[in-house]
């Protein structure tokens, strides 16, 4: 049984989250059934793809125990506060929040589920997101507490499941799709990442992990398919140096594909 004080605190917390989320036009969760599929790279570049299209956009790094968004953006320094509100980083006009901004380098987050959920409540309700057109949340892999928390509190319009063409990844992505269905997220879509390696010398594509699995998965499970993204060495190098490929080389094949996906998201959520 919750005490009267605990109930009051929960009500205040829920109201703060609701007030914040009502200022945001569309809320998108990006997750995957397994790690290592490039989910954060997709989240970062998609957020900028929406920004390039002229939309006010925020990026929430909800991977509490493995926060990599700041590294991929070249962000350093702590977030500031104003009163009881957290002020997000402004990175090339993208509002960004991550627990990594509160940690020392290499400091692990050894927290149980309730503690991680509590932090996400704060990121949703106590951050000064302001009026946004899109908020993109980069979730941890799997189907754990953070996804349940974000779905219940953020009330997303769209879940994007990132997979590779490999069978083991497709199996796990199927679990993620089923979870999104059970959580009653209105629209669910798949992106196939690492769909062919672009040769840096000749520009041809080498199907290291196969190709086409993501589209077949989307068709089989009756969800949307947003497109494919290749393995691009420049993208990896840029990410290691805190520079999203979509900003640094808009003519790269992967950048054009990301912009096309951002345009598809715009059309999907405008209907």
C-alpha positions in Angstrom: 0.0 0.0 0.0 1.2 3.5 -0.9 1.2 6.1 1.8 -0.7 9.4 1.2 2.6 11.2 0.7 3.7 8.6 -1.9 0.4 8.9 -3.8 0.7 12.7 -3.8 4.3 12.5 -5.1 3.2 10.0 -7.8 0.4 12.3 -8.9 2.7 15.3 -9.1 5.2 13.3 -11.1 2.6 12.1 -13.5 1.2 15.6 -14.0 4.7 17.0 -14.7 5.3 14.3 -17.3 1.8 14.9 -18.9 2.4 18.7 -19.0 5.7 18.2 -20.7 4.6 15.6 -23.2 1.6 17.7 -24.2 4.0 20.3 -25.6 5.6 17.7 -27.9 3.8 17.0 -31.2 5.2 13.5 -31.9 7.1 11.0 -29.7 9.2 8.2 -31.2 10.8 5.2 -29.5 13.8 3.6 -31.2 14.7 0.2 -29.8 15.9 -3.3 -30.9 15.6 -6.8 -29.8 19.4 -7.1 -29.3 22.4 -5.0 -29.0 25.0 -4.2 -31.6 22.6 -3.4 -34.4 23.4 0.3 -34.6 20.3 1.6 -32.8 22.0 4.7 -31.3 23.6 5.7 -34.7 20.1 5.5 -36.2 18.5 7.5 -33.4 21.1 10.3 -33.6 21.0 10.7 -37.3 17.2 10.3 -37.6 16.8 13.1 -35.0 19.0 15.3 -37.1 17.1 14.2 -40.2 14.0 15.6 -38.7 15.8 18.7 -37.7 17.1 19.2 -41.2 13.5 19.0 -42.4 12.8 22.0 -40.3 11.3 20.5 -37.2 12.0 21.3 -33.6 13.5 18.1 -32.3 14.8 16.6 -29.1 16.8 13.4 -28.4 16.5 11.5 -25.2 19.2 9.0 -24.4 17.1 6.4 -22.4 19.8 3.7 -22.4 20.6 4.4 -18.7 23.3 1.7 -18.3 24.9 2.2 -21.8 24.5 5.9 -22.7 26.4 6.5 -25.9 24.6 9.5 -27.5 26.9 12.2 -26.1 30.0 10.4 -27.5 28.3 10.3 -31.0 27.5 14.0 -30.7 30.8 15.2 -29.2 29.0 16.5 -26.2 30.9 17.1 -22.9 30.2 18.9 -19.7 27.3 18.6 -17.3 23.7 19.7 -17.9 22.6 22.8 -16.1 19.5 23.4 -14.0 17.2 26.4 -13.6 15.2 26.2 -10.4 14.0 22.6 -10.3 14.2 22.2 -14.1 16.9 20.4 -16.0 18.2 22.3 -19.1 19.0 20.0 -22.0 22.2 20.4 -24.0 21.8 22.3 -27.3 23.8 20.5 -29.9 23.4 22.1 -33.4 19.9 23.1 -32.4 19.0 19.6 -31.2 17.9 19.4 -27.6 19.8 16.4 -26.0 19.5 14.7 -22.5 21.6 11.8 -21.3 22.7 10.4 -18.0 26.2 10.3 -19.4 26.3 14.1 -18.8 26.0 13.4 -15.1 28.7 10.7 -14.9 32.4 10.6 -14.8 34.1 8.8 -17.7 33.9 5.0 -17.4 31.6 5.2 -14.3 29.1 2.3 -14.4 25.5 2.7 -13.6 24.8 -0.2 -11.3 21.1 0.3 -10.7 18.1 -1.9 -10.5 15.0 -1.4 -12.6 13.1 1.0 -10.3 16.1 3.4 -10.1 16.4 3.4 -13.8 12.7 4.1 -14.3 12.9 6.9 -11.7 15.6 8.6 -13.7 13.5 8.4 -16.9 10.5 9.9 -15.0 12.8 12.9 -14.3 14.0 13.1 -17.9 10.4 13.2 -19.1 8.9 15.4 -16.4 11.7 17.7 -15.1 13.6 18.5 -18.3 12.8 21.8 -20.0 12.0 20.3 -23.4 9.7 23.1 -24.3 7.6 23.0 -27.4 8.9 20.3 -29.8 7.6 18.8 -33.0 9.5 15.5 -32.4 11.1 13.8 -29.4 13.2 10.8 -30.3 14.1 8.4 -27.4 17.0 6.0 -27.9 16.2 2.9 -25.7 18.4 0.1 -24.5 18.3 -3.2 -26.4 15.8 -5.9 -25.3 12.4 -5.7 -23.8 13.0 -4.5 -20.2 11.9 -1.9 -17.7 13.0 1.2 -19.6 10.8 0.3 -22.6 7.8 -0.3 -20.4 8.5 3.0 -18.5 8.9 5.1 -21.7 5.8 3.5 -23.3 3.6 4.1 -20.4 4.7 7.6 -19.6 5.8 9.0 -23.0 2.8 7.6 -24.9 4.7 7.4 -28.2 3.1 7.7 -31.6 5.7 5.4 -33.3 8.0 2.6 -32.4 11.0 2.0 -34.7 12.7 -1.4 -34.4 16.2 -1.5 -35.7 17.5 -4.8 -37.0 20.2 -6.2 -39.2 19.5 -8.8 -41.9 21.0 -11.6 -39.8 18.5 -14.3 -38.7 19.5 -14.0 -35.0 18.7 -10.3 -35.1 15.5 -10.8 -37.0 14.4 -13.3 -34.3 15.0 -10.7 -31.6 13.4 -7.9 -33.6 10.2 -10.1 -33.8 10.1 -10.1 -30.0 10.5 -6.3 -30.0 7.7 -5.9 -32.5 5.4 -8.1 -30.5 6.2 -6.1 -27.4 5.4 -2.8 -29.2 2.0 -4.4 -30.2 1.3 -5.5 -26.6 2.1 -2.0 -25.4 -0.4 -0.7 -27.9 1.9 1.7 -29.7 -0.2 3.1 -32.6 2.4 2.7 -35.3 5.3 0.3 -35.6 8.0 0.3 -38.2 11.3 -1.5 -39.0 14.6 -0.2 -40.3 17.1 -2.7 -41.6 20.6 -1.5 -40.7 24.0 -2.9 -41.9 22.3 -3.9 -45.1 25.5 -4.3 -47.2 29.0 -2.9 -46.8 29.9 0.0 -49.1 33.4 -0.6 -50.5 35.5 2.5 -49.8 37.4 1.9 -53.0 34.9 1.0 -55.7 31.6 2.0 -54.0 29.9 -1.3 -54.6 27.9 -3.1 -51.9 29.0 -6.4 -50.3 26.2 -8.3 -48.4 28.2 -9.2 -45.3 25.1 -10.1 -43.3 22.6 -10.7 -46.1 19.9 -8.3 -47.2 16.2 -8.0 -47.3 15.4 -9.7 -44.0 14.1 -6.5 -42.4 11.5 -5.9 -45.2 10.4 -9.5 -45.1 10.0 -9.3 -41.3 7.9 -6.2 -41.6 5.7 -7.8 -44.2 5.3 -11.0 -42.2 4.4 -9.2 -39.0 2.2 -6.6 -40.7 4.2 -3.5 -39.7 5.7 -0.6 -41.6 9.0 -0.8 -43.4 11.0 2.4 -43.5 14.0 1.3 -45.5 17.6 0.0 -45.4 20.9 1.6 -44.3 24.3 0.3 -45.4 27.4 -0.3 -43.4 29.5 2.8 -44.1 33.0 3.2 -42.8 32.8 7.0 -42.8 29.7 6.8 -40.6 31.6 4.8 -38.0 34.6 7.2 -38.1 32.4 10.2 -37.8 30.5 8.7 -34.8 33.8 8.0 -33.0 34.7 11.6 -33.4 31.3 13.0 -32.3 30.1 14.0 -35.8 26.8 12.6 -37.2 27.2 11.6 -40.8 24.0 13.3 -41.8 25.5 16.6 -40.8 29.0 16.0 -42.1 28.3 14.4 -45.4 24.8 14.9 -46.7 25.6 13.4 -50.0 26.7 10.0 -48.5 24.4 7.1 -49.5 23.5 6.5 -45.9 22.7 10.2 -45.3 20.4 10.2 -48.3 18.7 7.1 -47.0 18.3 8.6 -43.5 16.7 11.8 -44.9 14.3 9.6 -47.0 13.4 7.7 -43.8 12.8 11.0 -41.9 10.5 12.1 -44.7 8.6 8.8 -44.5 8.2 9.3 -40.7 6.8 12.8 -41.3 4.2 11.4 -43.8 3.3 8.5 -41.5 2.7 10.7 -38.4 0.9 13.4 -40.3 -1.9 10.9 -41.3 
